[in-house]
Amino acid sequence: MELLNIKDLHANAGEKEILKGLNLTINKGEVHVIMGPNGAGKSTMANIILGNPEYQIKSGEIEFDGEVINDLKTDERARKGIFMSFQTPEEVPGISVTNFLKTAKNAITGEPVKIFAFKKELEANMEKLNMNPLYSTRDLNVGFSGGEKKKNEILQMLTLNPKLVILDETDSGLDVDAVRTVSKGINMYKNENNGVLIITHSTKILKDLHIDKVHVLVNGKIVRTGEGYLAEQIEEEGYAQYLQ
């Protein structure tokens, strides 16, 4: 069953057209990977799915779980079940990791959070992600290393349990152990009812994951789709054959 269906999407950043007829379908239970050269439109695509107001859809449709969401605001899309991990997570002084997650979960579910069960789940997930439990009391991402910030994004993903996760270069700048931890978190999250969209330049994060489809995005369009082997081929050969 389709979870995300993007049809002939054209979109701008300001006056510049970035996406030029993008088509993409992700079914429930699938992990898809987007690869492409710098400036191809990968992060633009992610931001448009999430509803970032800095980007404008000119034509085409984004259908999520059977509903066209073109006109929904970012917070409305989040409540529908779309989550995005950013390349550079923001620091938020004055609010702890625990309080942030508790507030976010309450906003998405619309139900009061059961504190004891919530803290127990949070502690268990932090242990699995090799996170120091004391980080739960610290201000969100403030003073965190790059690796800890990315782990914290995966912790948010596990806590909020969305229908679709978009990971925008989550593995960027991470060492081997941190990449493995992120992959572990994805495997903990993934099930037959949700979907994962990974945007990456590297195959490191893919090694411990089952990948259903790899898409090559060039100049605002997906120009090739294949299985996991395609990511390895791109890492070896680059994008030259797609830029002609």
C-alpha positions in Angstrom: 0.0 0.0 0.0 1.3 3.4 -0.9 2.5 5.7 1.9 4.0 8.6 -0.2 3.2 9.3 -3.8 4.8 12.3 -5.4 3.4 13.1 -8.9 5.1 15.3 -11.5 6.3 17.8 -8.8 7.6 21.2 -9.8 8.9 23.4 -7.0 10.8 26.6 -6.5 13.2 28.1 -4.0 12.4 31.8 -4.4 12.3 32.4 -8.2 14.5 29.5 -9.0 13.0 26.2 -10.2 14.6 23.3 -8.3 12.3 20.3 -8.8 11.4 19.8 -12.4 8.9 17.0 -12.6 9.8 14.7 -9.8 8.0 11.4 -9.4 8.5 9.1 -6.4 6.4 6.4 -4.7 7.2 4.8 -1.3 5.1 1.9 -0.1 4.5 1.0 3.5 7.3 -1.1 4.9 9.9 0.2 2.4 13.3 1.9 2.8 14.2 4.2 -0.1 17.5 6.0 -0.7 18.0 9.3 -2.7 21.5 10.0 -4.1 22.6 12.7 -6.4 25.3 15.4 -6.9 25.3 18.7 -5.0 22.6 21.0 -6.1 20.4 18.3 -7.6 17.4 19.1 -5.4 17.7 16.4 -2.7 17.3 18.6 0.4 14.7 20.8 -1.5 12.6 17.6 -2.0 12.8 16.7 1.7 11.8 20.3 2.8 8.9 20.4 0.3 7.6 17.0 1.6 7.7 18.5 5.1 6.1 21.8 4.0 8.9 24.3 4.6 7.4 27.6 3.6 10.7 28.8 2.0 9.9 26.5 -0.9 6.8 26.8 -3.2 5.1 24.0 -5.1 4.3 25.2 -8.6 2.5 22.1 -9.9 2.1 18.4 -9.1 0.9 16.6 -6.0 2.2 15.2 -2.8 -0.1 12.4 -1.6 0.6 11.0 1.9 -1.3 8.0 3.2 -4.0 8.6 0.7 -4.4 12.3 1.2 -3.1 15.2 -0.9 -1.1 17.4 1.5 0.0 20.2 -0.8 -1.8 22.9 1.2 -1.0 21.6 4.7 1.3 23.5 7.0 4.4 21.9 8.4 2.9 21.2 11.9 -0.1 19.7 10.2 2.1 17.4 8.2 4.0 16.4 11.3 0.7 15.5 13.0 -0.2 13.3 10.0 3.0 11.4 10.6 5.9 13.0 8.7 9.3 13.4 10.5 12.5 14.8 9.2 16.0 14.6 10.6 18.1 17.6 9.6 21.7 17.8 8.4 22.5 20.3 11.2 20.1 19.9 14.2 19.2 23.1 16.0 20.2 23.9 19.6 17.3 24.9 21.8 18.4 26.5 25.1 16.0 26.4 28.0 14.1 23.2 27.1 15.4 19.8 28.1 15.5 16.7 25.8 12.8 15.1 28.0 10.5 18.0 28.0 10.9 18.6 24.3 10.0 15.0 23.4 7.1 15.0 25.9 5.7 18.2 24.4 6.2 17.0 20.8 4.5 13.7 21.5 1.6 15.4 23.2 1.2 17.8 20.2 1.2 14.9 17.7 -1.0 12.4 19.5 -3.3 15.0 21.1 -3.3 12.9 24.2 -1.7 13.4 27.6 1.7 11.7 28.0 1.8 9.0 30.7 5.0 10.1 32.4 6.2 6.9 34.0 5.8 4.8 30.8 7.3 7.7 28.7 10.4 7.9 30.9 10.9 4.2 30.9 10.6 4.0 27.1 13.0 7.0 26.7 15.6 5.4 29.0 15.4 2.1 27.1 15.8 3.8 23.7 18.8 5.9 25.0 20.5 2.8 26.2 20.0 1.1 22.8 21.5 4.1 21.1 24.5 4.2 23.4 23.4 7.7 24.7 24.4 8.9 28.2 21.1 9.0 30.2 22.1 12.3 31.7 21.6 13.9 28.2 17.8 13.6 28.8 18.1 16.4 31.4 20.3 18.7 29.2 19.0 21.5 27.0 18.1 20.2 23.6 21.4 19.7 21.5 23.2 22.5 23.5 26.8 21.5 23.8 26.2 18.1 22.1 28.8 16.8 19.7 27.8 16.2 16.1 27.3 12.5 16.8 25.2 13.1 19.9 23.0 15.5 18.0 22.3 12.9 15.3 21.7 10.2 17.9 19.2 12.6 19.5 17.4 13.0 16.2 17.1 9.2 16.0 15.8 9.2 19.6 13.1 11.7 18.6 12.2 9.4 15.7 11.8 6.4 18.0 9.8 8.4 20.6 7.4 10.0 18.2 7.0 6.9 16.0 5.9 8.7 12.8 4.6 7.0 9.6 7.4 8.4 7.4 10.9 9.3 8.4 13.1 11.5 6.1 16.8 11.4 7.0 18.6 14.2 5.3 22.3 13.3 5.3 22.0 12.1 8.9 25.3 10.2 8.5 27.2 13.4 7.4 30.4 13.8 9.5 29.8 10.8 11.7 32.4 8.3 12.7 31.9 4.6 12.0 30.4 3.8 15.4 27.9 6.6 15.3 26.8 5.6 11.8 26.2 2.1 13.1 24.2 3.4 15.9 22.0 5.5 13.5 21.5 2.4 11.3 20.5 0.4 14.4 17.9 3.1 15.3 16.5 2.9 11.8 16.2 -0.9 12.1 14.5 -0.5 15.5 12.0 1.9 14.0 11.2 0.2 10.7 8.1 -2.0 10.4 5.6 -3.0 7.7 3.4 0.0 8.3 5.9 2.8 8.1 8.5 4.1 5.6 12.0 5.5 5.5 13.5 7.9 3.0 17.3 8.3 3.3 19.2 11.2 1.5 22.9 10.5 1.5 26.2 10.8 -0.4 27.7 7.7 1.2 26.9 4.0 1.4 28.1 3.8 5.0 24.7 4.2 6.6 23.2 1.6 4.2 25.5 -1.3 5.0 23.4 -2.6 7.9 20.0 -1.8 6.3 17.7 -3.6 3.9 17.3 -1.1 1.0 14.2 -1.5 -1.3 15.0 1.2 -3.8 17.8 3.6 -4.7 17.0 6.7 -6.8 19.4 8.9 -8.6 18.2 12.6 -8.5 19.8 14.9 -11.1 18.7 18.4 -12.0 15.4 18.2 -10.2 14.3 14.8 -11.5 14.8 11.1 -10.7 16.7 9.8 -13.6 17.3 6.2 -12.5 15.9 3.8 -9.9 17.4 0.5 -8.9 18.0 -1.8 -6.0 20.8 -1.6 -3.3 23.6 -2.4 -5.8 23.0 1.0 -7.4 24.3 2.9 -4.3 27.5 0.9 -4.4 27.8 1.6 -8.2 27.4 5.3 -7.7 30.0 5.4 -4.9 32.5 3.7 -7.2 31.7 5.5 -10.5 30.1 8.8 -9.4 27.4 10.6 -11.3 29.2 11.4 -14.6 27.0 9.1 -16.7 23.9 10.9 -15.5 25.1 14.4 -16.1 25.5 14.1 -19.9 
